[in-house]
Amino acid sequence: FIRIIPFMWACIIGYALLRLVGRGTLPAVSYLRALTLFPVGEVEPSVIWTLRHEILFHSIYCLAILYYSVKQRWAGLTLWFLSPFLWLVLRLTVPAVTVNAFIDELCTFLFSKFNILFGTGFLIGILHMKGYLNTRWLTRHGFFVSLLSTLPLIIAAHIIGNEATANTIWEFMIFSVFAGLSLIIGITLDTNRPITFADKVG
């Protein structure tokens, strides 16, 4: 919270003032939603939507650790990671759940397709902690190896996702696979020389 939220507030307020001076407009409600990370409705600046999901994930993760047993924690987190599929089935089978626009948007946020991506990262983290990803790929050219190995994955994810399954839950599953592979490359890639600025950028 201390690392992210105060800086976010400063950016939002600065953005709002610049817009007010430059355009003479100030959509106060959108800025208020952004300042509070309110889960429903438009936010300004629009990029704040990403932090909404970050805060949701970290809140759920912290609550699971603080208040639930190990079995309950695993069950709850797994259910949340898979919730986009459950929400999709519910919307298709019970149309009444989408009648109220506010509830529909709130549930779409809580059970977002991005949960699949969080689940993928969580699973890779567990595998790493269990020692299944301890293999090290030694190289003196970390930046170039990481760039050449992950760039094709990013391009393939966009081509396959956008052309085959645009704006569907399956698109996110495809992205999660390629993003997971990129993360595994980052975990296993190691350099046997001092890390340079180029390595940090990579």
N, C-alpha and C positions, 0 to 999 in steps of 0.2 A: 504493500500500500504506500509506504513512505517513498519507495523508489520510483513508482509509476504515477500515482494519482495526483500529487501536487504538481508535477511537471505537466501532466495532462491538463489540469485546470489552467495553468499558465498559458499553455498553447491555445486552448479553447478561447480564453478571454482575449488573448492577443489577436487571434483570428477574427473574433467578433468585432474588435475595435477597428482592425484594418478594413473589414467589410463595411462597417458603418461609415468610416471616413471615405472609402473608395466608391461605394455604391449608394450610401445613404439608407441602407436597409438593415434591420436587426430582427430576424425571426427569433424572438426571445424564447418561445416554447421549445424550439429545436435545440437551442443552446442549453437550456435548463435540463432537457433530457440528456444531453451529452455530458454535462457536468455531474449528473447523478447516475449516469449509465443506466437510465431507465430503459427497460427491455422492450418497450412497445413504442412505435412511432418514429418519425424521421429525426435524425440528429444532424447537427452542424458543428464542426465539419464532418462530412459523411464517413471519413475513415475511422471514426470512433467506434463504428459497429464492430470492429475486430476486438477491441478491448471489452466490449460487452461479453463476448464469448469467453475471453481469457478469464475475466473475473468470475463468470459463472463456473467454469471448470475448477478454478482454484478454490472457490467457495465450497463446492460440492466435495472436492478432494479433502479439504481441511475438516469439514464436518464429518466425513467418513472416518478420518483418522481419530478425531477427538471423541466422538460419541458412540461409535459402534465397534462391535467385536470384529475379529479378522474375517470370519465367515460372512457376517452381515456386510462388512466393508466390500468384500469381493463381489457379493451378490448385487449390492446397490450400484457399484461402479459399472459392473458388467451390464446391468439393466439400463443404466444411463447411456453407456456407449452404444447399445443396441436400440435405444429408444426411437431413433428416426424411423426404423422399420416398423415398430409398433404403432407409432403415430401415423405413418402412411397407411397401414392396414385399417386403423380406426377411422381415418378420414374417408376411406373408400367404402367401408362397411356401415358406418354410422354418420351419414351426412349432417345430422343435427348438430354435431360437435363444431361445425364451422359456421353455424348461424350467427353467433355473436362474434363480431369482427375483432373485438379486443381480446377475447379468450382465444380465438383462433390464432391471432398473431403472437400472443404470449406463449401458447403451447408450441407453435412453430419455432419460436426462439429457444424454449427450454429443451425441446426434443429436436434440435437442429441437425441437419446433415453433417455439420462440422463436428458433431460428437464422434463420428466415425474416425475422423482424423486424430482427435484427441485419444481415442481408444487405440489406434495404431501406435502412436507415440508411447502411450502407457505400456502397451504390450512389449514393445522393443526395449523400453527401460527395464521392465521386469526380466526379460531374457538376458539383458546385459548384467544386471545385478546377480542373476543366477549363474553367470559364468559362461553362457552359451555364445557370447559374442566377444570372447577374450582374444581371439586371433588378431594379431597385429600385422598390418601391411606396411612394411618399412620402405620408405622412399626418401630420397633427398630432394624431391620436387613435389612437395605436398600440394602447393597451390595448383600446379598444372594438372596433376593427377586427379585432384578433387573436381576441378573444372571440367576436364575431359570425360570423367566418369559420371558426373551428375547432370551435365547439360543435356546429353541425349535422353536421359530419363525425364527431365522436365519437358523437353520438346515432345517426346512420345506421349506423355500424360495429357498434354494439351490437345494433340492431334486426335488421339483415341477418344478422350473424354468429350471434346467439343463436337466431333463428327458423328460418333456412334451413339452417345447417350447424353446429349446436351441438356443441362438443367434437370437432371434426374438424380435419384439417390445412387444409381449405379455409377454415375460420373464421379461421385465422391469416393466410391469404393475403388475405382481405378486410380484416382489421384492418391488415395491412401496407400496403395501398393507401391506406386512409384516414389512417393514421398518417404515411405518407410525404407525403401531400398537406398535412397539418398542418405537417410539418417544412418543406416547401417554402415555405409561407406565412410561417413564422417566419424563414426565410433571406432572403426577398425583401422582407419588410415593413421599412420604414425610417421614421424620424421626422425631421422637419426642425425640431425644437425640442429643448431639453434634456430628457433622459429623467427622468421623474418616478417616484415610488414606485409609482404605479398601473401605469406601463409595465413596471416590473421584475416586479411581481406577475403581470401578464398574460403 
